[in-house]
Amino acid sequence: MGLSGEAWATLLVPTFLGIATMLLYGFWDKITGKEYYVDDEILAYDEDLMKTLEEEGKA
Protein backbone atom coordinates (compact mmCIF):
# COMPACT_ATOMS: atom_id res chain seq x y z
CA MET A 1 0.00 0.00 0.00
CA GLY A 2 1.94 3.03 -1.28
CA LEU A 3 1.42 6.71 -0.96
CA SER A 4 -0.32 8.74 -3.63
CA GLY A 5 1.51 11.42 -5.59
CA GLU A 6 -0.20 14.12 -3.55
CA ALA A 7 0.93 12.50 -0.29
CA TRP A 8 4.54 12.33 -1.53
CA ALA A 9 4.37 16.00 -2.54
CA THR A 10 3.01 16.90 0.90
CA LEU A 11 5.96 15.15 2.51
CA LEU A 12 8.77 16.09 0.14
CA VAL A 13 8.08 19.72 -0.79
CA PRO A 14 8.38 21.10 2.78
CA THR A 15 11.41 18.86 3.36
CA PHE A 16 13.23 20.20 0.29
CA LEU A 17 12.28 23.79 1.12
CA GLY A 18 13.62 23.34 4.65
CA ILE A 19 16.91 21.89 3.40
CA ALA A 20 17.27 24.70 0.84
CA THR A 21 16.63 27.29 3.57
CA MET A 22 19.25 25.73 5.85
CA LEU A 23 21.83 25.65 3.04
CA LEU A 24 21.10 29.26 2.10
CA TYR A 25 21.43 30.35 5.73
CA GLY A 26 24.62 28.33 6.22
CA PHE A 27 26.37 29.71 3.15
CA TRP A 28 24.94 33.25 3.22
CA ASP A 29 28.31 34.83 4.10
CA LYS A 30 29.96 33.10 1.13
CA ILE A 31 27.09 34.05 -1.19
CA THR A 32 27.20 37.73 -0.21
CA GLY A 33 31.00 37.87 0.15
CA LYS A 34 30.72 39.36 3.65
CA GLU A 35 31.62 37.84 7.00
CA TYR A 36 29.59 38.18 10.13
CA TYR A 37 30.93 39.90 13.23
CA VAL A 38 29.33 38.55 16.38
CA ASP A 39 29.34 40.52 19.60
CA ASP A 40 27.44 40.08 22.84
CA GLU A 41 25.13 42.95 21.93
CA ILE A 42 25.03 42.95 18.15
CA LEU A 43 25.20 40.86 15.01
CA ALA A 44 26.37 42.93 12.06
CA TYR A 45 28.47 42.70 8.96
CA ASP A 46 32.15 43.23 9.79
CA GLU A 47 32.85 45.87 7.13
CA ASP A 48 29.85 47.99 8.08
CA LEU A 49 30.73 47.80 11.75
CA MET A 50 34.34 48.82 11.18
CA LYS A 51 33.27 51.80 9.03
CA THR A 52 30.88 52.93 11.73
CA LEU A 53 33.50 52.56 14.47
CA GLU A 54 36.10 54.46 12.43
CA GLU A 55 33.66 57.29 11.76
CA GLU A 56 32.87 57.55 15.46
CA GLY A 57 36.57 57.44 16.35
CA LYS A 58 36.31 54.27 18.43
CA ALA A 59 38.60 52.06 16.34
C-alpha positions as CSV (number, residue, x, y, z in Angstrom):
1,M,0.0,0.0,0.0
2,G,1.9,3.0,-1.3
3,L,1.4,6.7,-1.0
4,S,-0.3,8.7,-3.6
5,G,1.5,11.4,-5.6
6,E,-0.2,14.1,-3.6
7,A,0.9,12.5,-0.3
8,W,4.5,12.3,-1.5
9,A,4.4,16.0,-2.5
10,T,3.0,16.9,0.9
11,L,6.0,15.1,2.5
12,L,8.8,16.1,0.1
13,V,8.1,19.7,-0.8
14,P,8.4,21.1,2.8
15,T,11.4,18.9,3.4
16,F,13.2,20.2,0.3
17,L,12.3,23.8,1.1
18,G,13.6,23.3,4.6
19,I,16.9,21.9,3.4
20,A,17.3,24.7,0.8
21,T,16.6,27.3,3.6
22,M,19.3,25.7,5.8
23,L,21.8,25.7,3.0
24,L,21.1,29.3,2.1
25,Y,21.4,30.3,5.7
26,G,24.6,28.3,6.2
27,F,26.4,29.7,3.2
28,W,24.9,33.3,3.2
29,D,28.3,34.8,4.1
30,K,30.0,33.1,1.1
31,I,27.1,34.1,-1.2
32,T,27.2,37.7,-0.2
33,G,31.0,37.9,0.1
34,K,30.7,39.4,3.6
35,E,31.6,37.8,7.0
36,Y,29.6,38.2,10.1
37,Y,30.9,39.9,13.2
38,V,29.3,38.6,16.4
39,D,29.3,40.5,19.6
40,D,27.4,40.1,22.8
41,E,25.1,42.9,21.9
42,I,25.0,43.0,18.2
43,L,25.2,40.9,15.0
44,A,26.4,42.9,12.1
45,Y,28.5,42.7,9.0
46,D,32.1,43.2,9.8
47,E,32.9,45.9,7.1
48,D,29.8,48.0,8.1
49,L,30.7,47.8,11.7
50,M,34.3,48.8,11.2
51,K,33.3,51.8,9.0
52,T,30.9,52.9,11.7
53,L,33.5,52.6,14.5
54,E,36.1,54.5,12.4
55,E,33.7,57.3,11.8
56,E,32.9,57.5,15.5
57,G,36.6,57.4,16.4
58,K,36.3,54.3,18.4
59,A,38.6,52.1,16.3
